[in-house]
Amino acid sequence: MLQELKVSNFAIIENLQIEFGNGLNILSGETGAGKSVLLRSLSLLMGLKGSSEQIRSGSTQASIEGSFDLRGRKDIQKHLAELGIETEDGSLVVRRVLSEDKSKVYLNGTLSTLNTLRDVVAPLIDLAGSHAPLIEMTGQHENRNLLSRAYHLDLLDQYAGVWDLRHAYGTIYEEWFELKNKIETFTRESQEKAQRLDFLKFQRDEIAGLDLSPGEDIELEADIKRLKNSSKLTGFVEQAEDVLTGDDDSAVARIKTIFKRGLETAQLDPSLQDKIASLTQAQNLIEDFVYELRQSISKLDAEPGRLDSLQERLSDLRKLQKKYGPSVDDIIAALLKLETEISSLENSDEHLAEMRAELEKKEKDLWKRAADMHKRRTEGAKLLRNSVNEELGDLNMKGVLFHVEIKERAELAPTGTSDVEFQSQTSPKDPPRPLAKFASGGELSRILLSLKRVVGASKWPRTYLFDEVDTGVSGETAEKVGRKLKSIAKGQQVICITHLPQVAAFGDQHFFIQKSPGKNSVSMEVIKLLKKDRTQEIARLISGEKITKTSLAHAQELLTSAGQ
């Protein structure tokens, strides 16, 4: 709700500050006092484009600032948080600055854009119904939501009790729509998938043909190195065999000689017996070592051409490493991934059939839900039309009839299959026509007034700006307009410009707009009226500039009757 409005150097406004309250706020004043300028400044807070021509003469810039209470609007607080704009105290300050070169928009001190301002403060109702305006303005020149067919559907669904059904439908519709797009993409890419499958199979066969084992590249490098150096290895083994066991002067021969002499000496000193026995162990170790050396080089000569074979395999492996990874383990992992994707593509027809079956199931469910919603909407549209027309009859609409046209489309949409449009009929001879094209500002205001009376308070409290709602109304009808405005203002906020004393009497707050002449120019000022001044203003609305005792008494009577 709009708590405070500050305007400076805008048109005829030099400096203006108004603190609005909850409930019904009345604005009145003489013709030409500047009420339209005030509405213009409010429309800038809703995202209307500004112009340097609106800057007060003699000033370089104009500013309009509005402070909103968002404690009842968790939806807007969440939206602002998504934009990175903090609302810790549950309030929003919108500031528009107009200058000769450009204009700026600030939301809680954060520089923003005009589109973002519109999206936050006065968005058009979207198809999912997830956005609701903070301000709704109705008048001769300003109306956005009442002319939106999506808003018509929202109001009808709220009235007909379809909102929860529509939300459930919308969730399934999103799933259905996403699956439908997925199937179309899947089908469109079928030829590409066939080509992809051939390529994957080639890669799989290329890797599988080598029948690799983990760590094989390291083993191959070691074997090739051994084979390349076989002559050196053989020479070493032959030399070691000669030195250790090859002739009478070898290490083993000498150990045998020492062992034999040791046995003879041990007869002289028995303690040498155990020490000499270790020579046998040394001999055995040397002979085992020589045997293992012979075995190791015997493999080098066992397979002629093995080196060429190993080098060729390593070369093939290196080619795979360039494509699939630096190690054999990486290549094996790539093979597993290829096999998984191949399996998925080979089963794509089965997967496509499953998706189509699921799509058909969801579509049948959607048609059933859409038909149920359309039936409820059709029944609700009749009741809404009759109820609104009863309200309009009280508002002296002079034969204007309200209609709700509802048609069932042949395809599914995010909100079902219903097309809804509010229409008006100005005379029995004329056909019903869309509000967006043929309703005047005054008609729109009173139709919205009637709709809000019938549909009830919105889920999200907001500010309603009514202008010309009392055009062509007087007497008892004017009192009914006032009571209806008062009723709508419960739990919400209504700002109403009026010329009718019967309407003004119902206000919770009353502001008087007047022009204030200066030395070189004229300014506009707004005064909040206290009880005595309020009686005077209502008396002025009754009798004009010449206020009489009778008009004062009548004014007091109106205030008393309105519960003020």
C-alpha positions in Angstrom: 0.0 0.0 0.0 1.1 3.6 -0.8 2.1 5.2 2.5 3.7 8.4 1.4 4.1 10.4 -1.8 6.7 13.1 -2.3 6.8 15.2 -5.5 9.1 18.1 -6.3 9.3 20.4 -9.4 6.9 18.4 -11.4 4.5 20.4 -13.7 2.8 22.9 -11.3 4.0 21.0 -8.2 6.9 22.7 -6.4 7.1 20.6 -3.3 4.4 18.2 -2.2 4.2 15.5 0.5 1.1 13.4 1.2 0.9 10.6 3.8 -1.9 8.2 2.7 -3.5 5.8 5.1 -5.2 2.4 4.9 -8.8 2.2 3.7 -10.5 4.9 1.7 -8.5 8.1 0.8 -10.5 10.9 -0.7 -9.0 13.6 -3.0 -11.2 16.6 -3.8 -10.7 20.2 -5.0 -11.8 22.8 -7.4 -11.8 22.1 -11.2 -8.4 22.8 -12.5 -6.7 22.6 -9.1 -4.2 20.0 -10.4 -5.8 16.6 -9.6 -4.8 15.3 -13.0 -1.2 16.3 -12.3 -1.3 14.4 -9.1 -2.5 11.3 -10.9 0.2 11.8 -13.5 2.8 11.7 -10.8 1.3 8.5 -9.4 1.4 7.0 -12.9 5.1 7.6 -13.1 5.5 5.4 -10.0 3.7 2.7 -12.0 6.3 2.9 -14.8 4.8 5.4 -17.2 7.4 7.1 -19.4 8.4 10.6 -18.2 9.3 13.6 -20.2 11.6 16.6 -19.6 8.6 18.8 -20.6 7.0 17.8 -17.2 9.8 19.5 -15.3 8.6 22.6 -13.5 9.6 25.8 -15.3 12.8 27.2 -13.9 14.0 23.8 -12.5 16.6 21.4 -14.0 15.0 18.2 -12.7 11.8 16.7 -11.2 11.5 13.9 -8.7 8.6 11.7 -7.7 9.0 9.4 -4.7 6.6 6.8 -3.3 7.0 4.7 -0.2 5.1 1.4 -0.2 4.3 -0.9 2.7 5.0 -4.5 1.5 4.3 -6.4 4.7 1.2 -7.9 3.1 2.9 -8.5 -0.2 5.4 -11.4 0.3 5.2 -12.0 -3.5 6.7 -8.6 -4.3 9.3 -8.9 -1.5 10.4 -12.3 -3.0 10.6 -10.7 -6.5 12.7 -7.8 -5.2 15.0 -10.3 -3.4 15.5 -12.1 -6.7 16.5 -8.8 -8.2 19.1 -8.3 -5.4 17.0 -5.4 -3.8 16.7 -5.6 0.0 13.4 -5.0 1.8 14.5 -5.6 5.4 11.8 -3.4 6.9 9.1 -4.6 4.6 9.0 -1.4 2.6 9.8 -0.2 -0.9 10.8 3.3 -1.9 10.3 4.0 -5.6 12.0 7.2 -6.9 11.8 8.7 -10.4 14.1 11.5 -11.4 13.4 13.4 -14.6 16.0 15.6 -16.1 16.6 17.3 -19.5 19.0 14.6 -20.7 17.6 11.4 -19.2 15.5 10.0 -16.4 16.4 7.6 -13.7 14.6 4.9 -11.7 15.6 3.9 -8.1 14.2 0.9 -6.1 15.2 1.2 -2.5 18.2 3.3 -3.6 19.3 0.8 -6.3 19.4 2.2 -9.8 17.0 0.2 -11.9 15.1 0.3 -15.2 11.6 1.4 -16.2 10.7 -2.2 -17.3 11.8 -3.5 -13.9 9.7 -0.8 -12.2 6.6 -1.8 -14.2 7.3 -5.5 -13.5 7.4 -4.8 -9.7 4.8 -2.2 -9.1 2.2 -2.6 -11.9 2.8 -5.8 -13.9 0.2 -7.0 -16.4 -1.2 -10.2 -15.0 0.8 -13.1 -16.5 -0.8 -16.3 -17.8 0.2 -18.3 -14.7 -1.4 -15.6 -12.4 1.8 -15.4 -10.4 2.0 -11.6 -10.5 -0.4 -9.1 -9.1 0.0 -5.3 -9.3 0.8 -3.2 -6.3 -1.2 -0.3 -7.8 -4.3 -0.5 -10.1 -5.3 2.8 -11.8 -8.6 3.3 -13.6 -9.5 6.5 -15.3 -10.0 8.2 -18.7 -6.4 7.7 -19.8 -5.0 5.1 -17.4 -5.9 1.4 -17.2 -3.8 -1.6 -17.7 -5.1 -4.6 -15.9 -8.9 -4.3 -16.5 -8.1 -4.2 -20.3 -6.0 -7.4 -20.0 -7.8 -10.6 -21.0 -5.5 -12.6 -18.8 -6.7 -10.4 -15.9 -10.3 -11.2 -16.9 -9.5 -14.9 -16.6 -7.9 -14.3 -13.2 -10.9 -12.6 -11.8 -13.3 -15.2 -13.2 -11.2 -18.0 -11.8 -11.1 -16.3 -8.4 -14.8 -15.9 -8.5 -15.7 -19.4 -9.8 -13.3 -21.2 -7.4 -11.1 -22.5 -10.2 -7.8 -21.1 -8.9 -6.5 -24.3 -7.2 -7.7 -26.5 -10.2 -5.8 -24.1 -12.5 -2.6 -24.3 -10.5 -2.7 -28.1 -10.6 -3.4 -28.0 -14.3 -0.6 -25.6 -14.9 1.9 -27.9 -13.2 1.0 -30.8 -15.4 0.9 -28.5 -18.5 4.5 -27.5 -17.9 5.6 -31.1 -17.6 3.6 -32.0 -20.8 5.0 -29.0 -22.7 8.6 -29.9 -21.7 8.1 -33.5 -22.7 6.5 -32.5 -26.0 9.5 -30.4 -26.9 11.8 -33.1 -25.9 10.1 -35.6 -28.2 10.2 -33.1 -31.1 13.9 -32.6 -30.6 14.5 -36.3 -30.2 12.6 -37.1 -33.4 14.3 -34.2 -35.3 17.7 -35.4 -34.4 17.1 -39.1 -35.3 19.2 -38.9 -38.4 22.0 -37.3 -36.5 21.7 -40.0 -33.9 22.2 -42.7 -36.6 25.4 -41.0 -37.7 26.4 -40.6 -34.1 25.8 -44.3 -33.5 28.0 -45.4 -36.4 30.8 -43.1 -35.2 30.5 -44.4 -31.6 30.6 -48.0 -32.8 33.8 -47.3 -34.8 35.4 -45.8 -31.7 34.3 -48.7 -29.5 35.7 -51.3 -32.0 38.9 -49.4 -32.3 39.5 -49.6 -28.5 38.0 -53.1 -28.0 40.2 -54.6 -30.8 43.3 -54.1 -28.7 41.8 -55.9 -25.7 43.8 -53.7 -23.3 44.4 -54.5 -19.6 45.1 -51.9 -16.9 48.7 -50.8 -16.7 49.6 -52.6 -20.0 51.4 -49.5 -21.4 53.9 -49.6 -18.6 54.6 -53.3 -19.0 55.0 -52.9 -22.8 57.6 -50.1 -22.3 59.5 -52.3 -19.8 59.5 -55.4 -22.1 60.6 -53.4 -25.2 63.4 -51.8 -23.2 64.6 -55.3 -22.2 64.4 -56.6 -25.7 66.3 -53.7 -27.2 69.1 -54.2 -24.7 69.2 -58.1 -24.9 72.8 -58.3 -25.9 73.9 -56.2 -22.9 71.8 -58.4 -20.6 73.2 -61.6 -22.2 76.8 -60.4 -21.9 76.2 -59.6 -18.2 74.7 -63.0 -17.5 77.5 -64.9 -19.3 80.1 -62.8 -17.4 78.4 -63.4 -14.1 78.2 -67.2 -14.8 81.9 -67.4 -15.7 83.0 -65.5 -12.7 80.7 -67.3 -10.2 80.5 -70.9 -11.5 82.2 -71.2 -14.9 85.7 -72.7 -14.2 88.1 -74.0 -11.5 88.9 -70.4 -10.5 85.2 -69.4 -10.1 83.7 -68.1 -6.9 81.9 -71.4 -6.3 85.1 -73.5 -6.9 87.0 -71.4 -4.4 84.2 -71.7 -1.9 84.3 -75.5 -2.3 88.1 -75.4 -1.8 87.8 -73.3 1.4 84.9 -75.6 2.6 87.0 -78.7 2.2 90.0 -77.3 4.0 87.6 -76.0 6.7 86.3 -79.4 7.4 89.9 -80.7 7.9 90.7 -77.8 10.2 87.5 -78.3 12.2 89.0 -81.5 13.5 91.6 -79.4 15.2 89.0 -76.9 16.5 85.4 -78.3 16.6 84.1 -74.7 17.1 84.8 -74.0 13.4 82.2 -76.6 12.4 79.2 -74.3 12.5 81.0 -71.4 10.9 82.1 -73.5 8.0 78.5 -74.6 7.4 77.5 -71.2 6.3 79.8 -71.5 3.2 77.3 -74.1 1.9 74.5 -71.5 2.1 76.7 -69.0 0.2 77.4 -71.6 -2.5 73.6 -72.3 -2.8 72.8 -68.6 -3.1 75.3 -68.0 -5.8 74.1 -71.1 -7.8 70.5 -70.0 -7.4 71.4 -66.5 -8.6 73.2 -67.8 -11.7 70.2 -70.1 -12.5 67.7 -67.2 -12.3 69.9 -65.1 -14.5 70.0 -67.9 -17.1 66.2 -68.1 -17.0 65.7 -64.4 -17.5 67.7 -64.2 -20.7 66.3 -67.5 -22.0 62.9 -65.6 -22.5 64.7 -63.0 -24.7 65.6 -65.5 -27.3 62.5 -67.7 -26.9 60.2 -65.6 -29.3 62.0 -64.3 -32.4 60.2 -61.2 -33.7 58.7 -60.4 -30.3 60.3 -56.9 -30.2 58.6 -55.9 -33.5 55.3 -57.2 -32.2 55.5 -55.3 -28.9 56.6 -52.1 -30.6 53.6 -52.4 -33.0 51.2 -52.9 -30.1 52.7 -49.9 -28.2 52.3 -47.8 -31.4 48.6 -48.7 -31.7 48.2 -47.9 -28.0 49.8 -44.5 -28.4 47.3 -43.6 -31.1 44.5 -44.4 -28.8 46.1 -42.4 -26.0 46.0 -39.3 -28.2 42.3 -39.7 -28.8 41.0 -41.0 -25.4 43.5 -40.1 -22.7 47.1 -40.3 -21.5 46.8 -43.8 -19.8 45.4 -47.2 -20.5 43.0 -46.7 -17.6 41.7 -43.5 -19.3 41.1 -45.5 -22.6 39.3 -48.3 -20.8 37.1 -45.6 -19.0 36.3 -44.1 -22.5 35.3 -47.5 -23.7 32.8 -48.0 -20.9 31.4 -44.5 -21.7 31.1 -45.3 -25.4 29.3 -48.6 -24.6 26.8 -46.8 -22.4 26.0 -44.2 -25.0 25.7 -46.8 -27.7 23.3 -48.8 -25.6 21.2 -45.6 -25.0 21.1 -44.8 -28.7 20.3 -48.4 -29.7 17.4 -48.3 -27.3 16.3 -44.8 -28.4 13.2 -46.1 -30.3 12.0 -47.8 -27.2 12.7 -44.7 -25.2 10.8 -42.6 -27.8 7.8 -44.9 -27.5 7.9 -44.6 -23.7 8.0 -40.8 -23.9 5.1 -40.7 -26.4 3.0 -42.9 -24.2 3.7 -40.6 -21.2 2.8 -37.6 -23.3 -0.5 -39.1 -24.4 -1.3 -39.9 -20.8 -0.6 -36.4 -19.6 -2.5 -34.9 -22.6 -5.6 -36.9 -21.7 -5.3 -35.8 -18.1 -5.0 -32.1 -19.3 -8.0 -32.3 -21.6 -10.1 -33.7 -18.8 -9.0 -31.0 -16.3 -9.4 -28.3 -18.9 -12.9 -29.5 -19.7 -13.8 -29.4 -16.0 -12.3 -25.9 -15.6 -14.2 -24.6 -18.7 -17.5 -26.0 -17.4 -16.9 -24.2 -14.0 -15.9 -21.0 -15.8 -18.9 -21.1 -18.0 -21.2 -21.5 -15.0 -19.3 -18.9 -13.1 -19.3 -16.4 -16.0 -23.1 -16.3 -15.9 -23.3 -15.7 -12.2 -20.5 -13.1 -12.4 -22.3 -11.3 -15.3 -25.6 -11.2 -13.4 -24.0 -10.1 -10.1 -21.9 -7.3 -11.7 -25.0 -6.0 -13.6 -26.9 -5.8 -10.3 -24.1 -3.7 -9.0 -24.0 -1.5 -12.1 -27.7 -1.0 -11.8 -27.0 0.6 -8.4 -24.4 2.8 -9.9 -26.6 4.5 -12.5 -24.8 3.2 -15.6 -27.8 4.1 -17.8 -28.4 0.8 -19.6 -24.8 -0.3 -19.7 -24.7 -4.1 -19.4 -21.6 -6.2 -18.5 -21.0 -9.4 -20.4 -18.4 -12.2 -20.0 -17.7 -13.9 -23.3 -16.1 -17.3 -22.9 -15.1 -19.6 -25.7 -13.4 -22.9 -25.7 -10.3 -23.2 -27.9 -9.3 -26.3 -29.8 -5.8 -26.5 -28.3 -4.3 -26.7 -24.8 -2.9 -23.5 -23.3 -1.1 -22.8 -20.0 -4.4 -21.9 -18.3 -6.7 -24.5 -20.0 -8.8 -24.1 -23.1 -10.9 -21.1 -22.1 -10.7 -17.7 -23.7 -12.3 -15.1 -21.5 -13.1 -11.5 -22.3 -15.1 -8.9 -20.4 -17.4 -6.8 -22.6 -19.9 -4.0 -22.3 -23.2 -3.3 -24.0 -24.2 0.3 -24.1 -27.8 -0.3 -25.4 -30.0 -3.2 -26.3 -29.5 -2.4 -30.0 -25.7 -2.6 -29.8 -23.8 -5.9 -29.6 -21.5 -6.5 -26.6 -18.1 -5.1 -27.3 -14.6 -5.5 -25.6 -13.9 -3.2 -22.7 -10.5 -2.6 -24.2 -11.9 -0.9 -27.2 -15.2 0.7 -26.3 -15.5 1.4 -22.5 -14.9 4.9 -21.3 -12.8 5.8 -18.3 -15.9 6.3 -16.1 -17.4 3.0 -17.2 -14.2 1.2 -16.6 -13.9 2.6 -13.1 -17.5 1.6 -12.2 -17.1 -1.8 -13.8 -14.0 -2.4 -11.8 -15.8 -1.1 -8.7 -18.6 -3.6 -9.3 -16.2 -6.4 -10.0 -14.3 -5.9 -6.8 -17.5 -5.8 -4.9 -18.6 -9.1 -6.4 -15.3 -11.0 -6.6 -14.2 -9.8 -3.2 -10.7 -8.8 -1.9 -7.7 -10.0 -3.8 -5.3 -12.5 -2.3 -2.7 -9.7 -2.4 -3.7 -6.3 -0.9 -3.0 -3.4 -3.2 -3.8 0.3 -3.9 -6.7 1.1 -6.2 -6.7 4.6 -7.9 -10.2 5.5 -8.9 -10.8 8.5 -11.2 -14.2 9.5 -12.8 -15.9 6.7 -10.9 -18.7 9.2 -10.0 -19.2 10.7 -13.5 -22.9 11.1 -14.2 -23.9 10.0 -10.7 -25.8 11.8 -8.0 -28.2 11.4 -5.1 -28.8 7.9 -3.8 -26.6 6.4 -6.4 -23.7 8.5 -5.3 -24.1 7.2 -1.7 -24.0 3.7 -3.0 -20.8 4.4 -4.9 -19.3 5.7 -1.6 -20.4 2.6 0.3 -19.0 0.3 -2.4 -15.7 2.1 -2.3 -15.7 1.9 1.5 -16.3 -1.9 1.2 -13.5 -2.5 -1.3 -11.1 -0.5 0.9 -11.4 -2.9 3.8 -8.0 -4.7 4.1 -6.8 -2.8 1.1 -6.3 0.9 0.0 -8.4 3.0 -2.2 -7.4 6.5 -3.5 -10.4 8.2 -5.1 -10.7 11.6 -6.8 -14.3 12.7 -6.4 -16.6 15.7 -6.9 -19.4 14.1 -4.9 -20.1 14.9 -1.3 -21.9 11.6 -0.8 -18.7 9.7 -1.8 -16.3 12.0 0.0 -18.2 11.5 3.3 -17.1 7.8 3.4 -13.4 8.6 3.3 -11.1 7.4 6.1 -8.8 10.3 5.1 -9.7 13.4 3.1 -7.2 15.5 1.2 -8.0 18.9 -0.4 -6.2 19.9 -3.6 -5.8 23.6 -4.4 -3.6 26.0 -6.4 -1.4 28.3 -4.5 -0.4 31.5 -6.5 3.2 32.7 -6.1 5.2 35.6 -7.3 6.1 34.2 -10.7 4.2 31.0 -11.0 1.3 28.9 -9.6 1.9 25.9 -7.4 -0.3 23.1 -6.2 -0.7 22.0 -2.6 -2.5 19.2 -0.9 -3.9 19.7 2.6 -5.1 16.8 4.9 -8.5 17.9 6.3 -9.3 17.6 9.9 -12.9 17.1 11.0 -14.0 20.7 10.9 -12.3 21.5 7.6 -13.7 18.3 6.2 -17.2 19.4 7.0 -16.4 22.7 5.2 -15.1 20.9 2.1 -18.1 18.6 1.8 -20.4 21.6 2.2 -18.4 23.2 -0.6 -19.0 20.1 -2.8 -22.7 20.4 -2.0 -23.3 24.1 -2.6 -20.2 25.4 -4.4 -18.1 28.3 -3.2 -21.0 29.9 -1.3 -21.2 27.7 1.8 -24.5 28.1 3.8 -25.7 26.8 7.1 -27.9 24.4 5.2 -25.0 23.0 3.2 -22.9 22.7 6.4 -25.8 20.8 8.1 -26.2 18.6 5.1 -22.4 17.9 5.1 -22.5 16.9 8.8 -25.5 14.7 8.1 -23.6 12.9 5.4 -20.6 12.4 7.6 -22.8 11.0 10.4 -24.6 8.7 8.0 -21.3 7.4 6.7 -20.1 6.6 10.3 -17.6 9.4 10.4 
